[in-house]
Amino acid sequence: MSELRHVKRSELTFDAYGGPPGKAEIARLFGSRSPNPTTTMGAGIAVFEDCSIPWKLLYDEVICVLEGHFRLRAGDETYECEPGDVLWIPENTEIAYESDGRSVIFYTLYPENWREVHGIT
């Protein structure tokens, strides 16, 4: 993508991401699996409701909490986050995205082609 792109809230499409129990949805804003293809970095918005979703990051990720109380577990550490809090998580970190109630985050990741880099199709 070589031109500036404006994504309006009304254009967001959320897909199921995890659960049950609970529910998680993701709207991919930028990246190869998004309506706005790019090959450098990915970004999106995720909504978590009463869930815990384990994941191993195969990319660097930055999370900014937009709404609610969001929790991230990484090893023996737990990060309790409120709106405006920002997390940077390095590649190869095993985590769990968690929320009691509803939380909304913005995330960005690099590299966007992490699946290709790690031989995942």
C-alpha positions, 0 to 999 in steps of 0.5 A, a space after each residue: 500500500 503506497 497511498 494514505 488510507 483512511 479507515 472509518 469505523 463504519 467500515 470495520 468488519 469483526 471476525 470471531 477470534 476466540 472463545 468460548 468461554 467468552 468471546 473475542 473478535 478482531 477487525 484487521 485494519 492493515 496487513 495481508 489478511 485485511 481489506 487494506 493490504 500491506 507487506 510491512 506491518 499489520 494493525 487492527 482492533 480486537 474486542 475481548 469479552 470474559 475470555 482468556 486466549 493463549 497465544 505465542 507471538 511470532 512477531 513484535 506487538 504493540 497494544 493500546 487499550 481503548 476501552 475497559 479493563 484488559 489483562 495480559 499474562 506473560 509467564 509469571 507476570 500479569 499486566 492489568 491495563 486501563 484505557 490509555 495504557 500501552 504494552 510492547 511485547 517482543 517476538 516469541 513471548 507466550 501470552 494470554 489475552 484476557 478480559 473480565 467483562 468487555 475490553 477493546 484494544 488497538 494493536 500493531 505488529 511487525 513483521 506483517 509477513 510473520 506466517 511466511 517468515 515462520 513457514 506457516 501457510 
